[in-house]
Every structure is written in C-alpha cells, then in structure tokens.
Amino acid sequence: MDGSIFRLINRLADRTGWAHGLFRANAGYGVAAFAVLLLVAYINGRQHADLTAVATSVWAAIAAMVALGIGQIIGSAVDRARPYDTLANVHILVDKTTDFSFPSDHATVAGAVAIGLLFANRRLGIIASVLAVLMAFTRIYVGAHYPSDVLAGLILGGIVAATGRFVIVPTLTKIARWLSTTPLRPLVTSAARPQLTT
C-alpha cells in the first residue's frame, strides 16, 4: 500500500516536468516558510500585547526542535531505507542522502509548526497547515520519502506541539508576563507600560 501510493505520486514527476523546479525548491528550502510564519506570529502577538500568542509562537518553534529530536531517536531505531534505495525506477529530484527515511524530518517540523501556530494565530496556522500538507506531498513527489514517512512526521510534530500547548505554554505565558514587568518588556510586547495614576 505504502509503495503503491508512493509510486502513484512519484510518477507524477514523469508527466509534470514544468513543476520540477518548484517542487525541488520546496523540498529543499520550503522549511524557511515555516520560520517566516513563526516570526510573523511572534511579532503579531507582541504588537497586540497578546502574551499567550507570544508564548505559543515561541513554543511552536521549540516544539519543532523537540519533535525533530524525538524523530531522530525513532528514525535510528526503525532505520528505514529511503524509497530510492529499495525501489526500482524512482524519479529522484533531490540529492540522495544516507540517513533514515522514517519519519520525515521536514514533515515533522512542518507538523509541529502548523499545529503550534493554530493555537497562536488561527489564520497563520491555517496557512502553515496547507504548507505542511504541500511539504509532505513534495517529499514524496521528489522521491525522498514514502507516504507513511511524511504522515508519521506530521503526526509526531502535531502531537508534540499540541501537548506542549497545554503543558508548556502556561509556564511560558507566566514567564512572558513577568518579562513584561522588567526592562526586557520589549521582547514580549510593544505596548507602552501602563502609567501609574496618583
């Protein structure tokens, strides 16, 4: 099943040569879009003095790294070969690597950021979710991963981000609230400090 779906998507590359450049660029550098969305969410929360949004956007970035670390442990244990190493006639649009295939690092990061941003800024979270699905599709299209690799990555990243939203973000929000009373206030809000009335 996994191999059949992989071939179905990967064979699209045979008939869509006009899209190779776009998919190759997204497969390699598409993660930069998630960094931009994280920065925009952070700045937006800061400008609106929404300390929870600031804390949640910070957590979304941390969640991506945490999920990536967990993915590395899982990947080393499973040690699944890439599809281009196990299947014949794979259309490969990226450089071959020697690391494991399951789970996909790109999809893991994308999943964590997408779910994290849904809690921080719904609109940016929806954009990130669409880009995460596109990233997952792209990694199959270019021949780098099986469908289960990217699905596992999206789920892993999403679980880490969602769990931290309820376990970690409350503490980060308290830290942001405390920072707003210190000289480091500009890190978490651009709103003027309330004036004391006499």
C-alpha positions, 0 to 999 in steps of 0.5 A, a space after each residue: 500500500 505504502 509503495 503503491 501510493 508512493 509510486 502513484 505520486 512519484 510518477 507524477 514527476 514523469 508527466 509534470 516536468 514544468 513543476 520540477 523546479 518548484 517542487 525541488 525548491 520546496 523540498 529543499 528550502 520550503 522549511 524557511 516558510 515555516 520560520 517566516 510564519 513563526 516570526 510573523 506570529 511572534 511579532 503579531 502577538 507582541 504588537 497586540 500585547 497578546 502574551 499567550 500568542 507570544 508564548 505559543 509562537 515561541 513554543 511552536 518553534 521549540 516544539 519543532 526542535 523537540 519533535 525533530 529530536 524525538 524523530 531522530 531517536 525513532 528514525 535510528 531505531 526503525 532505520 528505514 531505507 529511503 524509497 530510492 534505495 529499495 525501489 526500482 525506477 524512482 524519479 529522484 529530484 533531490 540529492 540522495 542522502 544516507 540517513 533514515 527515511 522514517 519519519 520525515 524530518 521536514 514533515 515533522 517540523 512542518 507538523 509541529 509548526 502548523 499545529 503550534 501556530 493554530 493555537 497562536 494565530 488561527 489564520 497563520 496556522 491555517 496557512 502553515 497547515 496547507 504548507 505542511 500538507 504541500 511539504 509532505 506531498 513534495 517529499 514524496 513527489 521528489 522521491 525522498 520519502 514514502 507516504 507513511 514517512 511524511 504522515 508519521 512526521 506530521 503526526 509526531 510534530 502535531 502531537 508534540 506541539 499540541 501537548 506542549 500547548 497545554 503543558 508548556 505554554 502556561 509556564 511560558 505565558 507566566 514567564 512572558 508576563 513577568 518579562 513584561 514587568 522588567 526592562 526586557 518588556 520589549 521582547 514580549 510586547 510593544 505596548 507602552 507600560 501602563 502609567 501609574 495614576 496618583 
